[in-house]
Amino acid sequence: MEMDAINLEIIRQLQEGRKSFKKIASLLDITENTVRSRVNKLTEEGLLSISGNIDIEAIKGHQILYLGVKLSNMELEKKGKEFLALKGVVSAAVVTGRYDIILQVLLSEDYTLLEFITKQLNKVEGVQTVESFVVYKGFNLKVPYIL
């Protein structure tokens, strides 16, 4: 499906996740059926997902961290998918720079960085080095609650 101006505007409107298709249609001067059809097609093709995300700072004892990972091999896409399957991993991205992959990880009082590194990260072969970046304060940082 082509990502045209209408699709992009529908997606912008869906940032308020509970906004109705009827209201979006009215704002964009198109039919509710058009909005519904496009959202369904974007979702079916994997271009759009709609989910509830939370400000982690609102949940006592939880935090987000970023983990820079350097690999000993260049199986970047394969390793990215492996990391994504680990408990607590919200996202994995292949990046440029001194790391090969950056992970976004959700932690809690019951699931710590030490536990993530010793019981999860070691499941992925080829990890050469890691560096953690604990988020003290996030701005517009909302993630799915996956723990």
RACORFEN-V559904 format. One record per residue. N is the residue number from 1. SS is DSSP state (hx for helix, st for strand, lp for the rest). Layout:
BEGIN
<<N SS> <N SS>>
END
This chain:
BEGIN
<<1 lp> <2 lp> <3 lp> <4 lp> <5 hx> <6 hx> <7 hx> <8 hx> <9 hx> <10 hx> <11 hx> <12 hx> <13 hx> <14 lp> <15 lp> <16 lp> <17 lp> <18 lp> <19 lp> <20 lp> <21 hx> <22 hx> <23 hx> <24 hx> <25 hx> <26 hx> <27 hx> <28 hx> <29 lp> <30 lp> <31 lp> <32 hx> <33 hx> <34 hx> <35 hx> <36 hx> <37 hx> <38 hx> <39 hx> <40 hx> <41 hx> <42 hx> <43 hx> <44 hx> <45 lp> <46 lp> <47 lp> <48 lp> <49 lp> <50 lp> <51 lp> <52 lp> <53 lp> <54 st> <55 st> <56 hx> <57 hx> <58 hx> <59 lp> <60 lp> <61 lp> <62 lp> <63 st> <64 st> <65 st> <66 st> <67 st> <68 st> <69 st> <70 st> <71 st> <72 lp> <73 lp> <74 lp> <75 lp> <76 hx> <77 hx> <78 hx> <79 hx> <80 hx> <81 hx> <82 hx> <83 hx> <84 hx> <85 lp> <86 lp> <87 lp> <88 lp> <89 st> <90 st> <91 st> <92 st> <93 st> <94 st> <95 lp> <96 lp> <97 lp> <98 lp> <99 lp> <100 lp> <101 st> <102 st> <103 st> <104 st> <105 st> <106 st> <107 st> <108 st> <109 lp> <110 lp> <111 st> <112 lp> <113 hx> <114 hx> <115 hx> <116 hx> <117 hx> <118 hx> <119 hx> <120 hx> <121 hx> <122 hx> <123 hx> <124 lp> <125 lp> <126 lp> <127 st> <128 st> <129 st> <130 st> <131 st> <132 st> <133 st> <134 st> <135 lp> <136 lp> <137 lp> <138 lp> <139 lp> <140 lp> <141 lp> <142 st> <143 st> <144 lp> <145 lp> <146 lp> <147 lp>>
END
